[in-house]
Protein backbone atom coordinates (compact mmCIF):
# COMPACT_ATOMS: atom_id res chain seq x y z
CA UNK A 1 0.00 0.00 0.00
CA UNK A 2 1.35 3.42 -0.93
CA UNK A 3 1.86 5.96 1.81
CA UNK A 4 0.29 9.39 1.48
CA UNK A 5 3.63 10.85 0.42
CA UNK A 6 3.76 8.41 -2.51
CA UNK A 7 0.27 9.20 -3.80
CA UNK A 8 -0.29 11.77 -6.53
CA UNK A 9 -3.59 13.58 -6.95
CA UNK A 10 -3.98 15.11 -10.39
CA UNK A 11 -5.82 18.39 -10.24
CA UNK A 12 -6.80 20.73 -13.03
CA UNK A 13 -6.50 24.15 -11.45
CA UNK A 14 -6.12 25.93 -14.77
CA UNK A 15 -9.27 25.35 -16.81
CA UNK A 16 -7.77 27.18 -19.82
CA UNK A 17 -4.96 24.63 -20.26
CA UNK A 18 -7.08 22.38 -22.47
CA UNK A 19 -8.78 23.01 -25.79
CA UNK A 20 -12.36 22.06 -25.06
CA UNK A 21 -14.72 22.01 -28.01
CA UNK A 22 -18.28 22.79 -26.94
CA UNK A 23 -17.18 23.27 -23.33
CA UNK A 24 -16.24 19.62 -22.70
CA UNK A 25 -13.83 18.85 -19.89
CA UNK A 26 -10.53 17.12 -20.68
CA UNK A 27 -10.58 13.33 -20.86
CA UNK A 28 -8.50 11.11 -18.61
CA UNK A 29 -6.28 10.48 -21.64
CA UNK A 30 -5.66 14.24 -21.89
CA UNK A 31 -4.71 14.43 -18.22
CA UNK A 32 -2.49 11.34 -18.34
CA UNK A 33 -0.66 12.75 -21.35
CA UNK A 34 0.28 15.81 -19.30
CA UNK A 35 1.22 13.90 -16.13
CA UNK A 36 4.81 12.85 -16.79
CA UNK A 37 5.14 10.94 -13.50
CA UNK A 38 2.87 8.18 -14.85
CA UNK A 39 4.05 8.16 -18.47
CA UNK A 40 5.18 4.50 -18.40
CA UNK A 41 1.76 3.39 -17.17
CA UNK A 42 0.02 5.45 -19.85
CA UNK A 43 2.30 4.03 -22.55
CA UNK A 44 1.18 0.53 -21.52
CA UNK A 45 -2.47 1.60 -21.18
CA UNK A 46 -2.55 3.00 -24.73
CA UNK A 47 -1.77 -0.51 -26.03
CA UNK A 48 -4.85 -1.99 -24.35
CA UNK A 49 -8.62 -1.65 -24.58
CA UNK A 50 -8.39 0.69 -21.60
CA UNK A 51 -7.25 3.49 -23.93
CA UNK A 52 -10.70 3.66 -25.51
CA UNK A 53 -12.33 4.19 -22.11
CA UNK A 54 -9.77 6.81 -21.10
CA UNK A 55 -10.38 8.76 -24.32
CA UNK A 56 -14.17 8.95 -24.11
CA UNK A 57 -15.24 12.54 -23.45
CA UNK A 58 -18.57 11.40 -22.01
CA UNK A 59 -17.27 8.43 -19.99
CA UNK A 60 -18.86 7.71 -16.66
CA UNK A 61 -16.84 8.38 -13.52
CA UNK A 62 -13.64 6.34 -13.47
CA UNK A 63 -10.93 6.12 -10.86
CA UNK A 64 -7.49 5.17 -12.16
CA UNK A 65 -4.82 3.98 -9.77
CA UNK A 66 -1.70 4.46 -11.88
CA UNK A 67 1.76 3.48 -10.66
CA UNK A 68 4.40 6.16 -10.93
CA UNK A 69 7.37 5.67 -13.24
CA UNK A 70 9.54 5.09 -10.17
CA UNK A 71 7.25 2.25 -9.01
CA UNK A 72 7.26 0.59 -12.44
CA UNK A 73 11.04 0.81 -12.65
CA UNK A 74 11.33 -0.84 -9.22
CA UNK A 75 9.47 -3.96 -10.43
CA UNK A 76 11.62 -7.04 -10.79
CA UNK A 77 9.69 -8.02 -13.92
CA UNK A 78 8.37 -5.29 -16.16
CA UNK A 79 4.96 -5.71 -17.85
N, C-alpha and C positions, 0 to 999 in steps of 0.2 A: 504494500500500500504506500502511495506517495505521501510524503509529509506536505504540509501546507506550503512550505518554502519551495517545493518542487512542482507545485501546481501552477498552471498558467491560465488565467482567465482572459479571453480575448474580448475586448470591448471596442465598440466603434463610437468614439467620442466626437469624431469629426464627420458629420453626415455628408459633407461635400466631397469627401475623398473618392466616392464611387460615382460612376456615371449610371444613373438610374432612369431608364426610359419609363415613362408613365408613372413616376414616383415609386417604383418598386424598390425594396430594400436589397442590399447585396445578398447573394447566395452564400452558402457555406463554402462553396468552391472559391468564390471571390475572396472570402476572408482567409481561407487556408493558403491561397496563393500569396497573400501579403505577409503571412506569419512565418518567417524564416526558421523559427525554432522547431517547427514540425514539418519541414520540407521533405524529409525522408519518408515520413508516414504518408504525406500527400502524394508523393511520387508513386508509392505502392498502391494507394487508394485509387489513383487514376487508371490503373491497369485492371481494376475490378468493376463489378456491377455497381459498387458503391458510388462510383463517380457520377452515375446518372442521377442518383438520389441527391447527392451534394450539389448538383448543378440546377436542380429544379427551383425556379423562382417562387413557385407556389407550394413548395413542400410543407408538409405538416411539421410540427415541432420535432426537432431531432437533437439529441445530445451526443456529441462525439468526444470520446475519451481518446485523445491522440498522444502517443508517446513522443517525447522530445527527441531531437536528433541525438542528444547525449545518451538517452536511454536505449535507443536502437543500436548505437555504436557499442554499448556495453554488453549487448547480447552475445553469448558464446556462438550461437548459430543465427545468422541473419536470415530473414524471410526471403 
